[in-house]
Amino acid sequence: MTSEVTVPLLDLRAQYATIKAQIDKAIQGVLETQRFIMGPEVSSLEEEIASYCDARFAIGCASGSDAVLLAMMALDIGPRDEVICPTYTFFATAGSIARLGAVPVFADIDPETYNVDLGSVRQAASRCKRLKAIMPVHLYGQTVDMSAYLALGEELGVPIVEDAAQAIGSRDSDGKLAGSRGVIGCFSFFPSKNIGAYGDAGILTTNDADLAERLSILRLHGSKPKYYHKIIGLNSRLDALQAAILRVKLRHIAAWHEGRRENAEAYDGAFAAAGAATSAVPLTAGGFPLRTPQPPSGQATHIYNQYVIRVPGPMRDELRQHLQDQRIGTEIYYPVPLHMQECFAYLGYAQGDLGESESAARETLALPIYPELTDQQLAHVTDTIVAYIGEHACATKA
Ligand SMILES: Cc1ncc(COP(=O)(O)O)c(C=O)c1O
């Protein structure tokens, strides 16, 4: 019955179908005004995001990559300065540091949450001579323990910048929102995010009025007033058309987060019934060779920008191929940790230096989790995975 079902990793057309009239009207509104650069749509979105993220200020920019770059620039990170960040993240986190001539100092992850591990950050800090900031990433939509990071930042005398690109609206263990506690929060509106633009867009949050001012100048080539350049910035404005689209989407974000959570629960339930444990139990402990995400505890919430399972390394790639054959899209976030990337060879890391991230890169697989997934699609994914792993695990034992 489910054999003809197709499940793309993400289906943005399904989302557009549900909000088409509102989106088309918003785009038409911008076309009528012909105000494409900055203007009221951008400032309204900035106010709405600041309020949504519980931050005093929000400053739009051209992408999440520019958000992390602008954050580093606003903090005056420069040549030979050191910034600690996870190795298991999207390239932009470390790219923003390296582009300024600064040194990304990589820390390993906690295999339970896939977020950067505080102990590893401490170790990295002990090797630093010019540590200027720490940039944890709230990976997959779940925040790090911000209280612990803020305490460490205070102890070391450095700011904590939140790379919250994947985590808009998620709450930490104190119930506080991503991007509301670090000196700057960086968000991406890449189309695959829980709230995605129709192109590139990003935003920064801060509670510091001076930093807000500096960021808003930096994104305009450092000029204020126009043509008078106080500092060297870049052209990184958030497009008015994207702002209008994002304002519509922001009205739906709570329902979309909820839809993703319900899908995650459906996956968790089906996989647990087959014998899977959560990522709190290492694969080496045995049992059914599948681990589901460890759900957040206490006041923390997960927005499931990604739902990532874990299976033994050799099986992961075969499973992925099998899912593709069954018309199920998946992705690997991320196949190569940043300390092993060719462009960072000059930093001198070796295989085995950050072992948890290296294992995660071999064993993790992101499944379709978008809120418009139907029950039939969810069942096709879980049935296909459970059947494949069941057979494969038996074959391995035999
Ligand atoms: C953790 C992280 N940081 C930064 C970025 C960069 O965002 P963008 O793709 O909008 O440039 C992303 C985007 O995927 C991300 O996941």
The ligand as an ORCA input file, in Angstrom:
! r2SCAN-3c Opt
* xyz 0 1
  C      24.823     26.296     12.086
  C      24.729     27.188     10.888
  N      25.410     28.345     10.878
  C      25.343     29.189      9.827
  C      24.575     28.903      8.727
  C      24.583     29.826      7.559
  O      23.326     30.236      7.154
  P      22.990     30.588      5.623
  O      22.855     29.316      4.889
  O      21.703     31.341      5.726
  O      24.087     31.432      5.101
  C      23.828     27.725      8.701
  C      22.979     27.398      7.541
  O      22.729     26.300      7.186
  C      23.907     26.835      9.802
  O      23.236     25.691      9.819
*
